[in-house]
């Protein structure tokens, strides 16, 4: 019997749903709770956190309210729109049809979408899945300005645009890719996209809180979306997201997302071969509706989702069979940032990996020898050729600092000898232990992080402070 504990705090409501009984799990759940409370208190995080390991629920809790006006707290069945987490369900649908012998991911999109321009002949379903098609994205503002639309109406404006690059040559995130894939599912299966998902995924896995089209007027037991303000959360009117079928229209609960993830990686959805295909990174670490980052015990298979007023994070750590779900209903207008959500997700992922990490919420850095810190000092340039950025790392008074071009130097607090977090920022820097001079800077942006490579001092024209 799992216990239910409700505790009220001065800052906000915390609804604690489950804590694992085992001693090791108890320590893990205590650290998870500490992290969640830290970002609730410091940044104002509001939403639901859930962590499972090997089919056992370690922790699930709600912070704040699903509905602030009526003080309705979150519970295990609260439904959130999950935005681009929808893409992994779309990818699974394509792979199920491939297993059925109905299509191949190497097929041209033109085979299933006869209205496609001739330039699309070389675009394969795999290009769509890996975000390497070169097909331009649509004006996302259409979803909010003239809602609702049918997907075909949204995509009509894409048909006349030239390819932005040769298929397979570049990674460019585009919702249009996955909306096209949903149309492929419909034309191959002969079913509406939502019906195919219900028949092949939702019902077999008993995902009772998961549905196809988020609509504020039809989804029961839902979270309401808010924007933060100095006076507290401000509600806004939700949008009908049905036009984003395949790319971002689904809704779900934390419990259902745990169940889905465990079933996916236990081969209860796809064959082993299909799962390997889905989770093999192509360009920029992107697989099929999934981002694959890290390696070995730090391998993290993940995706984020954002729609107006909501932000979702879903991670799976294969080394420990840990699933992390963070769902928030408090996002700044335009989905540019969500208080504490991404930083909290990063901490929970670190807790889900092997080891006992030092985290930003612990408030104290790890002890790293000065010679190691000093060796990191220097100039680094991003590998983004379109928007190159340079940062400078300096070692002063026993502390490592990082400075952007023209910015203020920010202390880098050590979690380990290779991993650092930046004070008062939702940011983390990781030095590659296998490639000297390589630094991954993760600023928790919804579209992944950036990689920096060390620049010789002679090339930068400056001398490092060491």
NORSUL-V211219 format. One record per pair of residues at least 12 apart in sequence whose C-alpha atoms are under 7 Angstrom apart, sorted by the first residue. I is the first residue (numbers start at 0). J is the second residue. Records with the same first field share a line. If there is no record, write none. Layout:
I: J, J
//
This chain:
1: 17
2: 17
3: 15, 16, 17
4: 16
10: 40
11: 63
12: 62, 63
13: 60, 61, 62, 63
14: 60, 61, 62, 73
15: 59, 60, 61
16: 59, 60
17: 57, 58, 59
18: 57, 58
19: 56, 57, 58
24: 57
28: 57, 58
31: 347
34: 343, 360
35: 343
37: 360
38: 339, 343
42: 338, 339
43: 338, 339
44: 338, 339, 340
45: 62, 63, 327, 328, 329
46: 61, 62, 63, 326, 327, 328
47: 60, 61, 62, 325, 326, 327
48: 60, 61, 324, 325, 326
49: 253, 323, 324, 325
50: 322, 323, 324
51: 257, 321, 322, 323
52: 320, 321, 322
53: 320, 321
54: 261
61: 73, 74
65: 222, 223
66: 222, 223
75: 254
76: 208, 252
77: 220, 221, 222, 252
78: 208, 220, 221, 222, 250, 251, 252
79: 221, 222, 250, 251, 252
80: 213, 249, 250, 251, 309
81: 247, 249, 250, 251, 304, 305, 311
82: 247, 248, 249, 304, 305, 306
83: 246, 247, 303, 304, 305
84: 247, 302, 303, 304
85: 245, 246, 247, 248, 249
86: 177, 245, 246, 247, 288
87: 287, 288, 289
89: 181, 245
90: 128, 287, 288
93: 184
94: 273
95: 269
101: 187
104: 123, 124, 125
105: 123, 124, 125
106: 123, 124
107: 120, 121, 122, 123, 124
108: 120, 122, 123, 124
111: 183, 186
115: 158
116: 158
121: 166
122: 166
126: 166, 167
127: 176, 177
128: 287, 288
129: 281, 285, 286, 287
130: 170, 171, 172, 173, 176
131: 166, 167, 168, 169, 170, 171
132: 166, 167
133: 162, 163, 164, 165, 166
134: 162, 163
135: 157, 160, 162, 163
136: 157, 173, 174, 175
137: 153, 154, 156, 157, 175
143: 238
146: 239
147: 239, 242
148: 242
149: 242
150: 178, 242, 243, 244
154: 175
169: 282
170: 282, 283
174: 246
177: 245, 246
178: 243, 244, 245, 246
180: 245
181: 244, 245
193: 211
206: 255
208: 251, 252, 255
209: 250, 251, 252, 255
210: 249, 250, 251
211: 248, 249, 250
212: 240, 241, 248, 249
213: 239, 240, 241, 248, 249, 250
214: 238, 239, 240
215: 237, 238, 239
222: 328
223: 328
224: 308, 309, 328, 329
225: 308, 328, 329, 330
226: 308, 329, 330, 331, 332
227: 329, 330, 331
253: 324
257: 322
289: 301, 302
290: 302
296: 318, 352, 353
297: 352
298: 316, 317
299: 314, 315, 316
300: 314, 315, 316
301: 313, 314, 315
302: 314
303: 445
305: 334
306: 334
307: 333, 334
308: 328, 329, 330
309: 327, 328, 329, 330
310: 326, 327, 328, 330
311: 325, 326, 327
312: 324, 325, 326, 344
313: 325
316: 351, 352
319: 351, 352, 353
321: 351
323: 347, 348
325: 344
327: 340
341: 443
342: 425, 443
346: 358
356: 414
357: 414
358: 414
359: 420
364: 412, 413, 414
365: 413, 414, 415
367: 416
369: 397
372: 394, 399
373: 394, 465
375: 392
376: 392, 393, 394, 463, 464, 465
377: 391, 392, 393, 463
378: 390, 391, 392, 453, 454, 456, 459
379: 391, 451, 452, 453, 454
380: 451, 452, 453, 454
381: 449, 450, 451, 452
382: 450, 451
389: 403, 404
390: 402, 403, 404
391: 403
393: 463, 464, 465
394: 464, 465
399: 411
409: 421, 422
410: 422
417: 429, 430
418: 430
425: 442, 443
426: 441, 442, 443
427: 440, 441, 442
428: 440, 441
436: 452, 453
437: 451, 452, 453
438: 450, 451, 452
439: 451
//
